[in-house]
Amino acid sequence: LAVFRMDKDPETEKDKPTLIASDLTGVDNGCAEMMSLAPGIYYIVVRGTVRPEEPGKYTMNDYRLRVFTVDPSGPGYSCTKKPDMGP
């Protein structure tokens, strides 16, 4: 799981992807946290693999993404602490 945004390369003036956050663990429930994101368009990349030891071999799969904001002063949500999301 990785989150990118497009930024201008100062040398070429062309758009290039900038990595914002990632979770490169081979788990079923990857999670990436970001603080203070600027308004804009972000891209989420998810790759599945049959064998994490062979990262170049990908598989097709179904994914469920949850994206939301959190009040940093509250108990909130994190990759290690998940609030009750209800039924």
C-alpha positions as CSV (number, residue, x, y, z in Angstrom):
1,L,0.0,0.0,0.0
2,A,1.4,3.4,-0.9
3,V,0.0,6.9,-1.2
4,F,1.4,9.4,-3.8
5,R,0.7,12.9,-5.0
6,M,2.0,14.5,-8.2
7,D,4.5,17.3,-7.7
8,K,6.5,19.5,-10.1
9,D,10.1,18.4,-10.6
10,P,12.0,21.7,-10.1
11,E,14.6,20.8,-12.7
12,T,12.3,19.6,-15.5
13,E,9.0,21.3,-14.5
14,K,7.2,18.0,-15.3
15,D,4.9,16.3,-12.9
16,K,6.5,13.4,-11.0
17,P,5.1,11.1,-8.3
18,T,6.1,11.9,-4.7
19,L,5.7,9.1,-2.0
20,I,3.7,10.5,0.9
21,A,3.2,7.3,3.0
22,S,3.4,3.5,2.7
23,D,3.0,0.2,4.4
24,L,5.3,-2.3,2.6
25,T,4.5,-5.2,5.0
26,G,3.1,-8.3,3.5
27,V,-0.2,-8.3,5.5
28,D,-3.9,-8.5,4.7
29,N,-4.7,-5.2,6.3
30,G,-2.1,-2.6,5.3
31,C,-2.4,0.8,6.8
32,A,-0.7,4.2,6.1
33,E,-1.2,7.2,8.3
34,M,-0.6,10.8,7.1
35,M,-0.7,14.0,9.2
36,S,-1.5,17.5,7.9
37,L,-2.1,16.7,4.2
38,A,-2.5,19.7,1.9
39,P,-5.6,19.9,-0.3
40,G,-5.1,18.1,-3.5
41,I,-5.3,14.8,-5.5
42,Y,-3.7,11.8,-4.0
43,Y,-3.2,8.3,-5.5
44,I,-3.4,5.0,-3.6
45,V,-1.5,2.1,-5.0
46,V,-2.2,-1.4,-3.8
47,R,-0.3,-4.5,-5.0
48,G,-1.1,-8.1,-4.0
49,T,1.4,-10.9,-4.2
50,V,1.1,-14.6,-3.8
51,R,4.5,-14.8,-2.2
52,P,6.0,-11.7,-0.4
53,E,9.5,-13.1,-1.0
54,E,8.8,-12.7,-4.8
55,P,7.5,-9.1,-4.9
56,G,7.7,-8.9,-8.7
57,K,4.9,-11.5,-9.1
58,Y,1.5,-9.9,-8.5
59,T,-2.0,-11.3,-8.3
60,M,-5.4,-9.8,-8.9
61,N,-7.6,-9.4,-5.8
62,D,-10.5,-7.4,-4.4
63,Y,-9.6,-4.6,-2.0
64,R,-11.6,-2.5,0.4
65,L,-10.2,1.0,1.1
66,R,-11.1,3.3,4.0
67,V,-10.0,6.9,3.8
68,F,-11.0,9.4,6.5
69,T,-9.8,12.4,8.5
70,V,-9.3,12.3,12.3
71,D,-9.2,15.1,14.9
72,P,-5.6,14.9,16.1
73,S,-6.5,16.1,19.6
74,G,-9.0,13.3,20.1
75,P,-8.6,9.6,20.7
76,G,-8.9,9.1,17.0
77,Y,-7.9,6.3,14.7
78,S,-4.4,5.0,14.0
79,C,-2.9,1.9,12.3
80,T,-2.7,0.3,15.8
81,K,-5.9,1.7,17.3
82,K,-9.2,1.4,15.5
83,P,-12.4,2.9,16.9
84,D,-15.8,1.1,16.9
85,M,-17.1,1.7,13.4
86,G,-20.6,0.5,14.3
87,P,-22.6,-2.2,12.4
